[in-house]
Amino acid sequence: MRLLYISLAIVSSALQTASPSITVLLRDGTSVRMRPVTPADRDQLVRGFEDLSEAARYQRFFTPVARLSSTQLDYLTDIDHVDHFAWGAESIDGAGIAIARYVRTGSDLAEAAFTITDNYQGRGLGWQLFQSLAMIAADHQLSRFEMTMLADNSAMEHLARKAGAEFEPPTGTTVRAEVELKPALWSDLPLSTELQRLAASVAAAA
């Protein structure tokens, strides 16, 4: 599902606070805000896409992409927060720093991927996003994530292996991994109850 990777590659330079957010702490004590992505983020996604280099776009999309169409933007922002859900993360000053998204592909299976800006990698944000996304997916009767990544994407591979993923042999330049969503994955997630409540409230309003 190529649109999924487009959605995850777009990290806005100023993610609009269109829905309530929850402030979480990274390993180094940095505060960041997390909230579900909504249709109000449409313009921010356009700006974030324009800020990406050609190399960054290719790494995330697996193919050259010049711009996002109106149809793609609708898909990325007008979501039901049940079968299609996305967390956006932003710095305290409002700069977009990460997006994590899943899209249901089967009765208990969803495709998931994650994008984090360079200056926030290696600080624990990716793992918090994974935990938060997995928790919400499980709340909606999903039990597995599938993740497809470029074979040389070491950061994504590390995240998947930390979650206990099983990897398939590489296919060309990509590799597929599958993760079983067990409660132990998010058992130590800070503010898990608050994040669940926020996601549920946005889903109810969708």
C-alpha positions as CSV (number, residue, x, y, z in Angstrom):
1,M,0.0,0.0,0.0
2,R,2.2,2.8,-1.3
3,L,0.0,5.6,0.0
4,L,0.8,4.4,3.5
5,Y,4.4,5.2,3.0
6,I,3.7,8.6,1.5
7,S,1.7,9.4,4.7
8,L,4.5,8.3,6.9
9,A,7.2,10.2,5.1
10,I,5.5,13.6,5.5
11,V,6.7,15.3,8.7
12,S,5.4,18.9,8.9
13,S,7.6,21.7,9.9
14,A,4.8,23.1,11.9
15,L,2.1,20.5,12.6
16,Q,-1.1,22.3,13.3
17,T,-2.6,21.6,16.7
18,A,-6.1,20.7,15.4
19,S,-6.9,18.2,18.1
20,P,-6.0,17.9,21.8
21,S,-2.5,16.7,22.4
22,I,-0.6,15.0,25.3
23,T,2.9,15.9,26.3
24,V,5.3,13.0,26.7
25,L,9.0,12.9,27.8
26,L,11.8,11.4,25.8
27,R,14.7,9.6,27.3
28,D,16.8,12.8,27.5
29,G,14.0,14.7,29.2
30,T,12.8,16.6,26.1
31,S,9.1,17.2,26.0
32,V,7.1,16.5,22.8
33,R,3.4,16.5,22.1
34,M,1.4,13.7,20.5
35,R,-2.0,13.8,19.0
36,P,-4.1,12.0,16.3
37,V,-3.8,13.4,12.8
38,T,-7.0,15.0,11.5
39,P,-8.2,16.7,8.2
40,A,-7.0,20.0,9.6
41,D,-3.4,18.9,8.9
42,R,-3.9,18.9,5.2
43,D,-1.9,22.1,4.5
44,Q,0.7,21.1,6.9
45,L,1.3,17.8,5.1
46,V,1.8,19.7,1.9
47,R,4.4,21.9,3.4
48,G,6.1,19.0,5.1
49,F,6.3,17.1,1.8
50,E,7.8,20.1,0.0
51,D,10.6,20.3,2.7
52,L,11.8,16.7,2.0
53,S,14.8,16.2,-0.2
54,E,14.6,13.9,-3.3
55,A,16.7,11.4,-1.5
56,A,14.5,11.4,1.6
57,R,11.3,11.1,-0.5
58,Y,12.8,8.0,-2.3
59,Q,13.9,6.4,0.9
60,R,10.3,6.7,2.3
61,F,8.2,6.2,-0.9
62,F,10.5,3.7,-2.7
63,T,9.8,5.7,-5.9
64,P,10.3,9.3,-7.0
65,V,7.3,11.5,-6.0
66,A,7.1,15.1,-7.0
67,R,4.0,16.2,-5.2
68,L,0.9,14.9,-3.4
69,S,-2.4,14.9,-5.3
70,S,-5.6,16.1,-3.8
71,T,-6.8,12.4,-3.6
72,Q,-3.7,11.4,-1.7
73,L,-4.1,14.3,0.8
74,D,-7.7,13.3,1.4
75,Y,-6.6,9.7,2.1
76,L,-3.8,10.8,4.5
77,T,-5.9,13.2,6.6
78,D,-9.6,12.2,6.3
79,I,-9.3,9.0,8.3
80,D,-11.7,7.0,10.6
81,H,-9.2,6.5,13.5
82,V,-10.2,2.8,13.7
83,D,-9.1,1.0,10.5
84,H,-6.8,3.9,9.6
85,F,-5.1,5.7,12.4
86,A,-2.1,8.1,12.7
87,W,-0.2,9.8,15.5
88,G,1.5,13.1,14.9
89,A,4.3,14.3,17.1
90,E,5.5,17.8,17.4
91,S,8.0,19.7,19.5
92,I,6.8,22.1,22.2
93,D,7.4,25.1,19.8
94,G,5.1,23.4,17.2
95,A,7.5,21.9,14.8
96,G,6.4,18.6,13.3
97,I,8.9,15.8,14.2
98,A,7.2,12.5,13.5
99,I,4.3,10.6,12.1
100,A,3.3,7.0,12.8
101,R,0.4,5.3,10.9
102,Y,-1.4,2.0,10.5
103,V,-3.9,0.9,7.9
104,R,-5.9,-2.3,8.3
105,T,-5.1,-4.8,5.6
106,G,-6.9,-7.8,7.0
107,S,-9.3,-8.8,9.8
108,D,-6.5,-8.7,12.4
109,L,-3.6,-7.3,10.3
110,A,-2.4,-3.7,9.6
111,E,0.4,-2.2,7.7
112,A,2.4,0.2,9.8
113,A,5.4,2.5,9.3
114,F,7.1,5.4,11.1
115,T,9.0,8.6,10.1
116,I,11.0,10.7,12.5
117,T,13.1,13.7,11.7
118,D,16.8,13.3,11.9
119,N,17.4,15.4,15.0
120,Y,14.8,13.4,17.0
121,Q,16.2,9.9,16.1
122,G,17.9,7.9,18.7
123,R,16.1,9.6,21.6
124,G,13.3,7.1,22.2
125,L,10.6,8.7,20.2
126,G,10.3,5.9,17.7
127,W,9.7,3.3,20.4
128,Q,7.1,5.5,22.1
129,L,5.3,5.9,18.8
130,F,5.5,2.2,18.1
131,Q,4.1,1.4,21.6
132,S,1.3,4.0,21.2
133,L,0.4,2.9,17.7
134,A,0.4,-0.8,18.7
135,M,-1.8,-0.1,21.7
136,I,-4.4,1.7,19.7
137,A,-4.4,-1.0,17.0
138,A,-5.0,-3.7,19.7
139,D,-7.9,-1.6,21.0
140,H,-9.4,-2.0,17.5
141,Q,-9.0,-5.8,17.4
142,L,-5.7,-5.8,15.4
143,S,-3.2,-8.4,16.5
144,R,-0.4,-8.0,14.0
145,F,1.6,-5.3,12.2
146,E,3.3,-5.8,8.9
147,M,6.1,-3.4,8.0
148,T,7.9,-3.1,4.7
149,M,11.1,-1.2,4.5
150,L,14.2,-0.6,2.4
151,A,16.7,-3.3,3.1
152,D,19.3,-0.7,4.2
153,N,16.9,1.2,6.5
154,S,18.8,0.3,9.7
155,A,16.7,2.6,12.0
156,M,13.4,0.9,10.9
157,E,15.0,-2.5,11.2
158,H,16.2,-1.8,14.7
159,L,12.7,-0.6,15.7
160,A,11.1,-3.8,14.3
161,R,13.6,-6.1,15.9
162,K,13.0,-4.4,19.3
163,A,9.4,-5.2,18.9
164,G,10.2,-8.9,18.3
165,A,9.5,-8.8,14.5
166,E,10.0,-11.8,12.3
167,F,11.7,-10.9,9.0
168,E,11.2,-12.4,5.6
169,P,14.1,-12.7,3.2
170,P,14.7,-9.5,1.3
171,T,12.8,-9.0,-2.0
172,G,15.0,-6.9,-4.2
173,T,15.7,-3.7,-2.3
174,T,12.9,-4.2,0.3
175,V,12.3,-6.5,3.3
176,R,9.0,-7.3,5.1
177,A,8.6,-7.9,8.8
178,E,5.7,-8.9,10.9
179,V,5.1,-8.1,14.6
180,E,2.7,-9.7,17.0
181,L,0.9,-7.1,19.1
182,K,1.1,-8.3,22.6
183,P,0.2,-6.1,25.7
184,A,3.8,-6.5,26.9
185,L,4.9,-4.2,24.1
186,W,3.2,-1.2,25.7
187,S,3.0,-2.2,29.3
188,D,5.6,0.4,30.3
189,L,4.3,3.2,28.0
190,P,3.9,6.4,30.0
191,L,0.5,8.0,29.9
192,S,-1.0,5.0,28.1
193,T,-4.5,5.6,29.6
194,E,-4.5,9.2,28.6
195,L,-3.3,8.4,25.0
196,Q,-6.1,5.7,24.7
197,R,-8.7,8.2,25.9
198,L,-7.5,10.8,23.4
199,A,-7.5,8.4,20.5
200,A,-11.0,7.1,21.5
201,S,-12.4,10.7,21.7
202,V,-11.1,11.6,18.2
203,A,-12.4,8.3,16.8
204,A,-15.8,9.0,18.3
205,A,-15.9,12.5,16.7
206,A,-14.7,11.3,13.3
